[in-house]
């Protein structure tokens, strides 16, 4: 009886480990390809702190760092702030 419980517990642990491994592999895949999942990610505008989906965001690289903005106005404001 105890052996059965032990085997069940081991199977559950194995199941979770496998699931995590699969998830890890999938995440790696997404990272490598930069798929549409990334496009749905909400990003924060550092100027007005509005959250926008990455696909709608204005993406600018300012002094080597990539920032996402809700609009071109915010991107310009951020660049001005960095400059001055
Ligand atoms: Zn904004």
PDB file of the backbone (N, CA, C, O) and the ligand in Angstrom, with CONECT records:
HET     ZN  A 101       1
ATOM      1  N   UNK A   1       0.832  -1.206   0.000  1.00  0.00           N
ATOM      2  CA  UNK A   1       0.000   0.000   0.000  1.00  0.00           C
ATOM      3  C   UNK A   1       0.867   1.256   0.000  1.00  0.00           C
ATOM      4  O   UNK A   1       0.622   2.188  -0.767  1.00  0.00           O
ATOM      5  N   UNK A   2       1.886   1.277   0.868  1.00  0.00           N
ATOM      6  CA  UNK A   2       2.777   2.436   0.928  1.00  0.00           C
ATOM      7  C   UNK A   2       3.521   2.611  -0.384  1.00  0.00           C
ATOM      8  O   UNK A   2       3.772   3.725  -0.845  1.00  0.00           O
ATOM      9  N   UNK A   3       3.867   1.462  -0.974  1.00  0.00           N
ATOM     10  CA  UNK A   3       4.619   1.521  -2.228  1.00  0.00           C
ATOM     11  C   UNK A   3       3.784   2.220  -3.316  1.00  0.00           C
ATOM     12  O   UNK A   3       4.296   3.007  -4.111  1.00  0.00           O
ATOM     13  N   UNK A   4       2.495   1.904  -3.317  1.00  0.00           N
ATOM     14  CA  UNK A   4       1.601   2.511  -4.309  1.00  0.00           C
ATOM     15  C   UNK A   4       1.567   4.024  -4.135  1.00  0.00           C
ATOM     16  O   UNK A   4       1.612   4.778  -5.107  1.00  0.00           O
ATOM     17  N   UNK A   5       1.487   4.456  -2.870  1.00  0.00           N
ATOM     18  CA  UNK A   5       1.474   5.895  -2.579  1.00  0.00           C
ATOM     19  C   UNK A   5       2.768   6.546  -3.051  1.00  0.00           C
ATOM     20  O   UNK A   5       2.770   7.627  -3.639  1.00  0.00           O
ATOM     21  N   UNK A   6       3.863   5.853  -2.775  1.00  0.00           N
ATOM     22  CA  UNK A   6       5.182   6.364  -3.141  1.00  0.00           C
ATOM     23  C   UNK A   6       5.284   6.529  -4.658  1.00  0.00           C
ATOM     24  O   UNK A   6       5.760   7.545  -5.165  1.00  0.00           O
ATOM     25  N   UNK A   7       4.822   5.500  -5.358  1.00  0.00           N
ATOM     26  CA  UNK A   7       4.876   5.546  -6.829  1.00  0.00           C
ATOM     27  C   UNK A   7       4.009   6.685  -7.350  1.00  0.00           C
ATOM     28  O   UNK A   7       4.404   7.398  -8.273  1.00  0.00           O
ATOM     29  N   UNK A   8       2.826   6.858  -6.759  1.00  0.00           N
ATOM     30  CA  UNK A   8       1.941   7.948  -7.179  1.00  0.00           C
ATOM     31  C   UNK A   8       2.606   9.297  -6.958  1.00  0.00           C
ATOM     32  O   UNK A   8       2.571  10.171  -7.825  1.00  0.00           O
ATOM     33  N   UNK A   9       3.215   9.456  -5.784  1.00  0.00           N
ATOM     34  CA  UNK A   9       3.890  10.711  -5.465  1.00  0.00           C
ATOM     35  C   UNK A   9       5.016  10.972  -6.457  1.00  0.00           C
ATOM     36  O   UNK A   9       5.186  12.092  -6.937  1.00  0.00           O
ATOM     37  N   UNK A  10       5.778   9.936  -6.758  1.00  0.00           N
ATOM     38  CA  UNK A  10       6.881  10.077  -7.713  1.00  0.00           C
ATOM     39  C   UNK A  10       6.362  10.490  -9.096  1.00  0.00           C
ATOM     40  O   UNK A  10       6.947  11.337  -9.772  1.00  0.00           O
ATOM     41  N   UNK A  11       5.256   9.870  -9.490  1.00  0.00           N
ATOM     42  CA  UNK A  11       4.673  10.190 -10.797  1.00  0.00           C
ATOM     43  C   UNK A  11       4.231  11.650 -10.850  1.00  0.00           C
ATOM     44  O   UNK A  11       4.429  12.334 -11.855  1.00  0.00           O
ATOM     45  N   UNK A  12       3.628  12.119  -9.755  1.00  0.00           N
ATOM     46  CA  UNK A  12       3.162  13.514  -9.710  1.00  0.00           C
ATOM     47  C   UNK A  12       4.360  14.452  -9.821  1.00  0.00           C
ATOM     48  O   UNK A  12       4.327  15.430 -10.568  1.00  0.00           O
ATOM     49  N   UNK A  13       5.425  14.144  -9.067  1.00  0.00           N
ATOM     50  CA  UNK A  13       6.638  14.970  -9.109  1.00  0.00           C
ATOM     51  C   UNK A  13       7.213  14.971 -10.520  1.00  0.00           C
ATOM     52  O   UNK A  13       7.570  16.021 -11.056  1.00  0.00           O
ATOM     53  N   UNK A  14       7.298  13.790 -11.111  1.00  0.00           N
ATOM     54  CA  UNK A  14       7.820  13.664 -12.474  1.00  0.00           C
ATOM     55  C   UNK A  14       6.992  14.493 -13.456  1.00  0.00           C
ATOM     56  O   UNK A  14       7.525  15.163 -14.340  1.00  0.00           O
ATOM     57  N   UNK A  15       5.666  14.424 -13.270  1.00  0.00           N
ATOM     58  CA  UNK A  15       4.756  15.146 -14.150  1.00  0.00           C
ATOM     59  C   UNK A  15       5.037  16.646 -14.089  1.00  0.00           C
ATOM     60  O   UNK A  15       5.106  17.322 -15.115  1.00  0.00           O
ATOM     61  N   UNK A  16       5.200  17.156 -12.851  1.00  0.00           N
ATOM     62  CA  UNK A  16       5.447  18.590 -12.700  1.00  0.00           C
ATOM     63  C   UNK A  16       6.798  18.986 -13.280  1.00  0.00           C
ATOM     64  O   UNK A  16       6.941  20.030 -13.916  1.00  0.00           O
ATOM     65  N   UNK A  17       7.790  18.121 -13.042  1.00  0.00           N
ATOM     66  CA  UNK A  17       9.124  18.402 -13.571  1.00  0.00           C
ATOM     67  C   UNK A  17       9.090  18.459 -15.097  1.00  0.00           C
ATOM     68  O   UNK A  17       9.670  19.352 -15.714  1.00  0.00           O
ATOM     69  N   UNK A  18       8.405  17.494 -15.684  1.00  0.00           N
ATOM     70  CA  UNK A  18       8.300  17.436 -17.144  1.00  0.00           C
ATOM     71  C   UNK A  18       7.587  18.669 -17.683  1.00  0.00           C
ATOM     72  O   UNK A  18       7.990  19.262 -18.684  1.00  0.00           O
ATOM     73  N   UNK A  19       6.512  19.034 -16.984  1.00  0.00           N
ATOM     74  CA  UNK A  19       5.736  20.184 -17.431  1.00  0.00           C
ATOM     75  C   UNK A  19       6.594  21.449 -17.403  1.00  0.00           C
ATOM     76  O   UNK A  19       6.539  22.273 -18.316  1.00  0.00           O
ATOM     77  N   UNK A  20       7.377  21.586 -16.349  1.00  0.00           N
ATOM     78  CA  UNK A  20       8.250  22.753 -16.242  1.00  0.00           C
ATOM     79  C   UNK A  20       9.312  22.743 -17.330  1.00  0.00           C
ATOM     80  O   UNK A  20       9.638  23.780 -17.908  1.00  0.00           O
ATOM     81  N   UNK A  21       9.849  21.553 -17.602  1.00  0.00           N
ATOM     82  CA  UNK A  21      10.878  21.422 -18.639  1.00  0.00           C
ATOM     83  C   UNK A  21      10.312  21.834 -19.991  1.00  0.00           C
ATOM     84  O   UNK A  21      10.954  22.557 -20.752  1.00  0.00           O
ATOM     85  N   UNK A  22       9.087  21.359 -20.283  1.00  0.00           N
ATOM     86  CA  UNK A  22       8.444  21.684 -21.560  1.00  0.00           C
ATOM     87  C   UNK A  22       8.201  23.181 -21.645  1.00  0.00           C
ATOM     88  O   UNK A  22       8.441  23.801 -22.681  1.00  0.00           O
ATOM     89  N   UNK A  23       7.721  23.759 -20.543  1.00  0.00           N
ATOM     90  CA  UNK A  23       7.444  25.190 -20.519  1.00  0.00           C
ATOM     91  C   UNK A  23       8.737  25.972 -20.757  1.00  0.00           C
ATOM     92  O   UNK A  23       8.760  26.951 -21.503  1.00  0.00           O
ATOM     93  N   UNK A  24       9.814  25.518 -20.106  1.00  0.00           N
ATOM     94  CA  UNK A  24      11.113  26.169 -20.265  1.00  0.00           C
ATOM     95  C   UNK A  24      11.569  26.156 -21.711  1.00  0.00           C
ATOM     96  O   UNK A  24      12.072  27.155 -22.226  1.00  0.00           O
ATOM     97  N   UNK A  25      11.387  25.004 -22.366  1.00  0.00           N
ATOM     98  CA  UNK A  25      11.784  24.885 -23.770  1.00  0.00           C
ATOM     99  C   UNK A  25      10.969  25.830 -24.631  1.00  0.00           C
ATOM    100  O   UNK A  25      11.494  26.482 -25.534  1.00  0.00           O
ATOM    101  N   UNK A  26       9.652  25.896 -24.334  1.00  0.00           N
ATOM    102  CA  UNK A  26       8.774  26.762 -25.122  1.00  0.00           C
ATOM    103  C   UNK A  26       9.186  28.219 -24.970  1.00  0.00           C
ATOM    104  O   UNK A  26       9.257  28.961 -25.950  1.00  0.00           O
ATOM    105  N   UNK A  27       9.459  28.624 -23.730  1.00  0.00           N
ATOM    106  CA  UNK A  27       9.866  30.001 -23.476  1.00  0.00           C
ATOM    107  C   UNK A  27      11.125  30.339 -24.249  1.00  0.00           C
ATOM    108  O   UNK A  27      11.258  31.428 -24.807  1.00  0.00           O
ATOM    109  N   UNK A  28      12.054  29.381 -24.275  1.00  0.00           N
ATOM    110  CA  UNK A  28      13.304  29.590 -24.993  1.00  0.00           C
ATOM    111  C   UNK A  28      12.998  29.815 -26.481  1.00  0.00           C
ATOM    112  O   UNK A  28      13.567  30.694 -27.128  1.00  0.00           O
ATOM    113  N   UNK A  29      12.078  28.987 -26.997  1.00  0.00           N
ATOM    114  CA  UNK A  29      11.674  29.091 -28.398  1.00  0.00           C
ATOM    115  C   UNK A  29      11.155  30.486 -28.701  1.00  0.00           C
ATOM    116  O   UNK A  29      11.553  31.116 -29.681  1.00  0.00           O
ATOM    117  N   UNK A  30      10.261  30.955 -27.845  1.00  0.00           N
ATOM    118  CA  UNK A  30       9.643  32.269 -28.044  1.00  0.00           C
ATOM    119  C   UNK A  30      10.721  33.346 -28.040  1.00  0.00           C
ATOM    120  O   UNK A  30      10.716  34.256 -28.869  1.00  0.00           O
ATOM    121  N   UNK A  31      11.653  33.225 -27.081  1.00  0.00           N
ATOM    122  CA  UNK A  31      12.719  34.210 -26.981  1.00  0.00           C
ATOM    123  C   UNK A  31      13.579  34.249 -28.226  1.00  0.00           C
ATOM    124  O   UNK A  31      13.989  35.317 -28.679  1.00  0.00           O
ATOM    125  N   UNK A  32      13.849  33.075 -28.776  1.00  0.00           N
ATOM    126  CA  UNK A  32      14.715  33.011 -29.949  1.00  0.00           C
ATOM    127  C   UNK A  32      14.065  33.614 -31.182  1.00  0.00           C
ATOM    128  O   UNK A  32      14.717  34.280 -31.986  1.00  0.00           O
ATOM    129  N   UNK A  33      12.767  33.368 -31.317  1.00  0.00           N
ATOM    130  CA  UNK A  33      12.093  33.790 -32.533  1.00  0.00           C
ATOM    131  C   UNK A  33      11.453  35.170 -32.395  1.00  0.00           C
ATOM    132  O   UNK A  33      11.209  35.848 -33.393  1.00  0.00           O
ATOM    133  N   UNK A  34      11.183  35.579 -31.161  1.00  0.00           N
ATOM    134  CA  UNK A  34      10.491  36.843 -30.955  1.00  0.00           C
ATOM    135  C   UNK A  34       9.121  36.822 -31.591  1.00  0.00           C
ATOM    136  O   UNK A  34       8.801  37.679 -32.415  1.00  0.00           O
ATOM    137  N   UNK A  35       8.309  35.847 -31.215  1.00  0.00           N
ATOM    138  CA  UNK A  35       7.024  35.612 -31.871  1.00  0.00           C
ATOM    139  C   UNK A  35       5.970  36.626 -31.446  1.00  0.00           C
ATOM    140  O   UNK A  35       6.256  37.591 -30.738  1.00  0.00           O
ATOM    141  N   UNK A  36       4.757  36.384 -31.894  1.00  0.00           N
ATOM    142  CA  UNK A  36       3.649  37.302 -31.678  1.00  0.00           C
ATOM    143  C   UNK A  36       3.331  37.487 -30.198  1.00  0.00           C
ATOM    144  O   UNK A  36       2.765  38.508 -29.808  1.00  0.00           O
ATOM    145  N   UNK A  37       3.693  36.500 -29.366  1.00  0.00           N
ATOM    146  CA  UNK A  37       3.485  36.642 -27.923  1.00  0.00           C
ATOM    147  C   UNK A  37       4.112  37.939 -27.438  1.00  0.00           C
ATOM    148  O   UNK A  37       3.539  38.658 -26.618  1.00  0.00           O
ATOM    149  N   UNK A  38       5.275  38.218 -27.948  1.00  0.00           N
ATOM    150  CA  UNK A  38       6.011  39.410 -27.577  1.00  0.00           C
ATOM    151  C   UNK A  38       5.233  40.668 -27.955  1.00  0.00           C
ATOM    152  O   UNK A  38       5.256  41.671 -27.241  1.00  0.00           O
ATOM    153  N   UNK A  39       4.548  40.589 -29.090  1.00  0.00           N
ATOM    154  CA  UNK A  39       3.811  41.741 -29.596  1.00  0.00           C
ATOM    155  C   UNK A  39       2.621  42.084 -28.713  1.00  0.00           C
ATOM    156  O   UNK A  39       2.180  43.233 -28.673  1.00  0.00           O
ATOM    157  N   UNK A  40       2.101  41.080 -28.002  1.00  0.00           N
ATOM    158  CA  UNK A  40       0.949  41.309 -27.136  1.00  0.00           C
ATOM    159  C   UNK A  40       1.361  41.786 -25.750  1.00  0.00           C
ATOM    160  O   UNK A  40       0.517  42.174 -24.942  1.00  0.00           O
ATOM    161  N   UNK A  41       2.642  41.754 -25.486  1.00  0.00           N
ATOM    162  CA  UNK A  41       3.126  42.146 -24.172  1.00  0.00           C
ATOM    163  C   UNK A  41       2.836  43.627 -23.925  1.00  0.00           C
ATOM    164  O   UNK A  41       3.024  44.463 -24.809  1.00  0.00           O
ATOM    165  N   UNK A  42       2.373  43.940 -22.704  1.00  0.00           N
ATOM    166  CA  UNK A  42       2.103  45.322 -22.362  1.00  0.00           C
ATOM    167  C   UNK A  42       3.398  45.986 -21.914  1.00  0.00           C
ATOM    168  O   UNK A  42       4.120  45.456 -21.069  1.00  0.00           O
ATOM    169  N   UNK A  43       3.681  47.136 -22.481  1.00  0.00           N
ATOM    170  CA  UNK A  43       4.893  47.865 -22.122  1.00  0.00           C
ATOM    171  C   UNK A  43       4.502  49.242 -21.586  1.00  0.00           C
ATOM    172  O   UNK A  43       3.505  49.831 -22.004  1.00  0.00           O
ATOM    173  N   UNK A  44       5.306  49.735 -20.656  1.00  0.00           N
ATOM    174  CA  UNK A  44       4.970  51.009 -20.021  1.00  0.00           C
ATOM    175  C   UNK A  44       5.709  52.165 -20.682  1.00  0.00           C
ATOM    176  O   UNK A  44       6.918  52.116 -20.910  1.00  0.00           O
ATOM    177  N   UNK A  45       4.955  53.181 -20.975  1.00  0.00           N
ATOM    178  CA  UNK A  45       5.527  54.423 -21.472  1.00  0.00           C
ATOM    179  C   UNK A  45       6.214  55.120 -20.293  1.00  0.00           C
ATOM    180  O   UNK A  45       5.554  55.429 -19.301  1.00  0.00           O
ATOM    181  N   UNK A  46       7.535  55.376 -20.380  1.00  0.00           N
ATOM    182  CA  UNK A  46       8.239  55.983 -19.249  1.00  0.00           C
ATOM    183  C   UNK A  46       7.890  57.459 -19.047  1.00  0.00           C
ATOM    184  O   UNK A  46       8.247  58.043 -18.024  1.00  0.00           O
ATOM    185  N   UNK A  47       7.196  58.065 -20.013  1.00  0.00           N
ATOM    186  CA  UNK A  47       6.859  59.491 -19.894  1.00  0.00           C
ATOM    187  C   UNK A  47       5.515  59.666 -19.195  1.00  0.00           C
ATOM    188  O   UNK A  47       5.433  60.349 -18.174  1.00  0.00           O
ATOM    189  N   UNK A  48       4.461  59.057 -19.736  1.00  0.00           N
ATOM    190  CA  UNK A  48       3.129  59.262 -19.167  1.00  0.00           C
ATOM    191  C   UNK A  48       2.628  58.024 -18.421  1.00  0.00           C
ATOM    192  O   UNK A  48       1.513  58.021 -17.900  1.00  0.00           O
ATOM    193  N   UNK A  49       3.458  56.966 -18.369  1.00  0.00           N
ATOM    194  CA  UNK A  49       3.174  55.739 -17.623  1.00  0.00           C
ATOM    195  C   UNK A  49       1.892  55.049 -18.076  1.00  0.00           C
ATOM    196  O   UNK A  49       1.189  54.425 -17.281  1.00  0.00           O
ATOM    197  N   UNK A  50       1.606  55.176 -19.363  1.00  0.00           N
ATOM    198  CA  UNK A  50       0.489  54.450 -19.955  1.00  0.00           C
ATOM    199  C   UNK A  50       1.001  53.093 -20.423  1.00  0.00           C
ATOM    200  O   UNK A  50       2.115  52.991 -20.937  1.00  0.00           O
ATOM    201  N   UNK A  51       0.196  52.056 -20.246  1.00  0.00           N
ATOM    202  CA  UNK A  51       0.568  50.738 -20.754  1.00  0.00           C
ATOM    203  C   UNK A  51      -0.017  50.543 -22.146  1.00  0.00           C
ATOM    204  O   UNK A  51      -1.213  50.740 -22.363  1.00  0.00           O
ATOM    205  N   UNK A  52       0.838  50.157 -23.083  1.00  0.00           N
ATOM    206  CA  UNK A  52       0.402  49.915 -24.459  1.00  0.00           C
ATOM    207  C   UNK A  52       0.929  48.562 -24.918  1.00  0.00           C
ATOM    208  O   UNK A  52       2.012  48.151 -24.502  1.00  0.00           O
ATOM    209  N   UNK A  53       0.161  47.845 -25.793  1.00  0.00           N
ATOM    210  CA  UNK A  53       0.697  46.596 -26.351  1.00  0.00           C
ATOM    211  C   UNK A  53       1.915  46.913 -27.211  1.00  0.00           C
ATOM    212  O   UNK A  53       1.955  47.934 -27.899  1.00  0.00           O
ATOM    213  N   UNK A  54       2.890  46.039 -27.165  1.00  0.00           N
ATOM    214  CA  UNK A  54       4.154  46.300 -27.862  1.00  0.00           C
ATOM    215  C   UNK A  54       3.940  46.606 -29.347  1.00  0.00           C
ATOM    216  O   UNK A  54       4.665  47.410 -29.933  1.00  0.00           O
ATOM    217  N   UNK A  55       2.925  45.948 -29.956  1.00  0.00           N
ATOM    218  CA  UNK A  55       2.722  46.142 -31.404  1.00  0.00           C
ATOM    219  C   UNK A  55       2.215  47.546 -31.723  1.00  0.00           C
ATOM    220  O   UNK A  55       2.393  48.032 -32.840  1.00  0.00           O
ATOM    221  N   UNK A  56       1.583  48.201 -30.744  1.00  0.00           N
ATOM    222  CA  UNK A  56       1.087  49.558 -30.977  1.00  0.00           C
ATOM    223  C   UNK A  56       2.057  50.625 -30.479  1.00  0.00           C
ATOM    224  O   UNK A  56       1.857  51.818 -30.705  1.00  0.00           O
ATOM    225  N   UNK A  57       3.101  50.179 -29.803  1.00  0.00           N
ATOM    226  CA  UNK A  57       4.005  51.139 -29.174  1.00  0.00           C
ATOM    227  C   UNK A  57       4.945  51.765 -30.191  1.00  0.00           C
ATOM    228  O   UNK A  57       5.270  51.174 -31.221  1.00  0.00           O
ATOM    229  N   UNK A  58       5.371  52.980 -29.869  1.00  0.00           N
ATOM    230  CA  UNK A  58       6.429  53.645 -30.635  1.00  0.00           C
ATOM    231  C   UNK A  58       7.738  53.261 -29.944  1.00  0.00           C
ATOM    232  O   UNK A  58       7.986  53.641 -28.799  1.00  0.00           O
ATOM    233  N   UNK A  59       8.568  52.503 -30.658  1.00  0.00           N
ATOM    234  CA  UNK A  59       9.779  51.992 -30.045  1.00  0.00           C
ATOM    235  C   UNK A  59      10.981  52.808 -30.522  1.00  0.00           C
ATOM    236  O   UNK A  59      11.260  52.893 -31.718  1.00  0.00           O
ATOM    237  N   UNK A  60      11.672  53.395 -29.571  1.00  0.00           N
ATOM    238  CA  UNK A  60      12.822  54.240 -29.883  1.00  0.00           C
ATOM    239  C   UNK A  60      14.014  53.768 -29.067  1.00  0.00           C
ATOM    240  O   UNK A  60      13.870  53.344 -27.920  1.00  0.00           O
ATOM    241  N   UNK A  61      15.190  53.846 -29.672  1.00  0.00           N
ATOM    242  CA  UNK A  61      16.406  53.544 -28.927  1.00  0.00           C
ATOM    243  C   UNK A  61      17.067  54.867 -28.546  1.00  0.00           C
ATOM    244  O   UNK A  61      17.501  55.638 -29.403  1.00  0.00           O
ATOM    245  N   UNK A  62      17.131  55.108 -27.232  1.00  0.00           N
ATOM    246  CA  UNK A  62      17.710  56.353 -26.721  1.00  0.00           C
ATOM    247  C   UNK A  62      18.966  55.998 -25.943  1.00  0.00           C
ATOM    248  O   UNK A  62      18.911  55.221 -24.990  1.00  0.00           O
ATOM    249  N   UNK A  63      20.076  56.554 -26.339  1.00  0.00           N
ATOM    250  CA  UNK A  63      21.399  56.280 -25.768  1.00  0.00           C
ATOM    251  C   UNK A  63      21.598  54.795 -25.463  1.00  0.00           C
ATOM    252  O   UNK A  63      21.927  54.400 -24.344  1.00  0.00           O
ATOM    253  N   UNK A  64      21.384  53.987 -26.511  1.00  0.00           N
ATOM    254  CA  UNK A  64      21.665  52.560 -26.434  1.00  0.00           C
ATOM    255  C   UNK A  64      20.593  51.731 -25.757  1.00  0.00           C
ATOM    256  O   UNK A  64      20.687  50.503 -25.738  1.00  0.00           O
ATOM    257  N   UNK A  65      19.557  52.382 -25.191  1.00  0.00           N
ATOM    258  CA  UNK A  65      18.498  51.633 -24.510  1.00  0.00           C
ATOM    259  C   UNK A  65      17.190  51.766 -25.271  1.00  0.00           C
ATOM    260  O   UNK A  65      16.836  52.844 -25.750  1.00  0.00           O
ATOM    261  N   UNK A  66      16.476  50.644 -25.372  1.00  0.00           N
ATOM    262  CA  UNK A  66      15.215  50.631 -26.098  1.00  0.00           C
ATOM    263  C   UNK A  66      14.071  50.975 -25.158  1.00  0.00           C
ATOM    264  O   UNK A  66      13.934  50.391 -24.083  1.00  0.00           O
ATOM    265  N   UNK A  67      13.242  51.942 -25.584  1.00  0.00           N
ATOM    266  CA  UNK A  67      12.086  52.343 -24.785  1.00  0.00           C
ATOM    267  C   UNK A  67      10.848  52.275 -25.656  1.00  0.00           C
ATOM    268  O   UNK A  67      10.907  52.466 -26.871  1.00  0.00           O
ATOM    269  N   UNK A  68       9.709  51.996 -25.002  1.00  0.00           N
ATOM    270  CA  UNK A  68       8.443  51.929 -25.723  1.00  0.00           C
ATOM    271  C   UNK A  68       7.549  53.078 -25.270  1.00  0.00           C
ATOM    272  O   UNK A  68       7.402  53.328 -24.074  1.00  0.00           O
ATOM    273  N   UNK A  69       6.957  53.772 -26.232  1.00  0.00           N
ATOM    274  CA  UNK A  69       6.123  54.924 -25.925  1.00  0.00           C
ATOM    275  C   UNK A  69       4.732  54.751 -26.530  1.00  0.00           C
ATOM    276  O   UNK A  69       4.543  53.993 -27.482  1.00  0.00           O
ATOM    277  N   UNK A  70       3.756  55.472 -25.955  1.00  0.00           N
ATOM    278  CA  UNK A  70       2.387  55.390 -26.458  1.00  0.00           C
ATOM    279  C   UNK A  70       2.251  56.208 -27.733  1.00  0.00           C
ATOM    280  O   UNK A  70       1.382  55.928 -28.559  1.00  0.00           O
ATOM    281  N   UNK A  71       3.101  57.216 -27.903  1.00  0.00           N
ATOM    282  CA  UNK A  71       2.984  58.099 -29.071  1.00  0.00           C
ATOM    283  C   UNK A  71       4.336  58.718 -29.398  1.00  0.00           C
ATOM    284  O   UNK A  71       5.284  58.656 -28.615  1.00  0.00           O
ATOM    285  N   UNK A  72       4.390  59.316 -30.579  1.00  0.00           N
ATOM    286  CA  UNK A  72       5.630  59.979 -31.000  1.00  0.00           C
ATOM    287  C   UNK A  72       5.923  61.182 -30.105  1.00  0.00           C
ATOM    288  O   UNK A  72       7.082  61.515 -29.861  1.00  0.00           O
ATOM    289  N   UNK A  73       4.866  61.830 -29.620  1.00  0.00           N
ATOM    290  CA  UNK A  73       5.030  62.981 -28.734  1.00  0.00           C
ATOM    291  C   UNK A  73       5.783  62.589 -27.468  1.00  0.00           C
ATOM    292  O   UNK A  73       6.678  63.303 -27.015  1.00  0.00           O
ATOM    293  N   UNK A  74       5.404  61.437 -26.901  1.00  0.00           N
ATOM    294  CA  UNK A  74       6.055  60.977 -25.678  1.00  0.00           C
ATOM    295  C   UNK A  74       7.514  60.597 -25.962  1.00  0.00           C
ATOM    296  O   UNK A  74       8.401  60.851 -25.147  1.00  0.00           O
ATOM    297  N   UNK A  75       7.744  59.990 -27.123  1.00  0.00           N
ATOM    298  CA  UNK A  75       9.111  59.625 -27.498  1.00  0.00           C
ATOM    299  C   UNK A  75       9.967  60.878 -27.601  1.00  0.00           C
ATOM    300  O   UNK A  75      11.107  60.901 -27.138  1.00  0.00           O
ATOM    301  N   UNK A  76       9.405  61.930 -28.217  1.00  0.00           N
ATOM    302  CA  UNK A  76      10.132  63.191 -28.370  1.00  0.00           C
ATOM    303  C   UNK A  76      10.390  63.821 -27.005  1.00  0.00           C
ATOM    304  O   UNK A  76      11.482  64.323 -26.739  1.00  0.00           O
ATOM    305  N   UNK A  77       9.374  63.790 -26.142  1.00  0.00           N
ATOM    306  CA  UNK A  77       9.510  64.361 -24.798  1.00  0.00           C
ATOM    307  C   UNK A  77      10.616  63.641 -24.035  1.00  0.00           C
ATOM    308  O   UNK A  77      11.407  64.263 -23.327  1.00  0.00           O
ATOM    309  N   UNK A  78      10.658  62.317 -24.192  1.00  0.00           N
ATOM    310  CA  UNK A  78      11.671  61.529 -23.485  1.00  0.00           C
ATOM    311  C   UNK A  78      13.062  61.878 -23.997  1.00  0.00           C
ATOM    312  O   UNK A  78      14.003  62.022 -23.218  1.00  0.00           O
ATOM    313  N   UNK A  79      13.183  62.014 -25.330  1.00  0.00           N
ATOM    314  CA  UNK A  79      14.485  62.335 -25.924  1.00  0.00           C
ATOM    315  C   UNK A  79      14.940  63.725 -25.475  1.00  0.00           C
ATOM    316  O   UNK A  79      16.120  63.943 -25.202  1.00  0.00           O
ATOM    317  N   UNK A  80      14.003  64.649 -25.404  1.00  0.00           N
ATOM    318  CA  UNK A  80      14.341  65.999 -24.928  1.00  0.00           C
ATOM    319  C   UNK A  80      14.821  65.956 -23.494  1.00  0.00           C
ATOM    320  O   UNK A  80      15.776  66.634 -23.113  1.00  0.00           O
ATOM    321  N   UNK A  81      14.124  65.130 -22.695  1.00  0.00           N
ATOM    322  CA  UNK A  81      14.476  65.018 -21.279  1.00  0.00           C
ATOM    323  C   UNK A  81      15.885  64.448 -21.122  1.00  0.00           C
ATOM    324  O   UNK A  81      16.658  64.873 -20.263  1.00  0.00           O
ATOM    325  N   UNK A  82      16.197  63.453 -21.997  1.00  0.00           N
ATOM    326  CA  UNK A  82      17.528  62.828 -21.938  1.00  0.00           C
ATOM    327  C   UNK A  82      18.608  63.817 -22.341  1.00  0.00           C
ATOM    328  O   UNK A  82      19.702  63.845 -21.777  1.00  0.00           O
ATOM    329  N   UNK A  83      18.261  64.641 -23.350  1.00  0.00           N
ATOM    330  CA  UNK A  83      19.245  65.572 -23.895  1.00  0.00           C
ATOM    331  C   UNK A  83      19.494  66.704 -22.901  1.00  0.00           C
ATOM    332  O   UNK A  83      20.636  67.098 -22.664  1.00  0.00           O
ATOM    333  N   UNK A  84      18.409  67.220 -22.326  1.00  0.00           N
ATOM    334  CA  UNK A  84      18.567  68.359 -21.447  1.00  0.00           C
ATOM    335  C   UNK A  84      18.598  67.881 -20.056  1.00  0.00           C
ATOM    336  O   UNK A  84      18.725  68.683 -19.131  1.00  0.00           O
TER     337      UNK A  84
HETATM  338 ZN    ZN A 101       2.866  58.440 -23.436  1.00  0.00          ZN
END
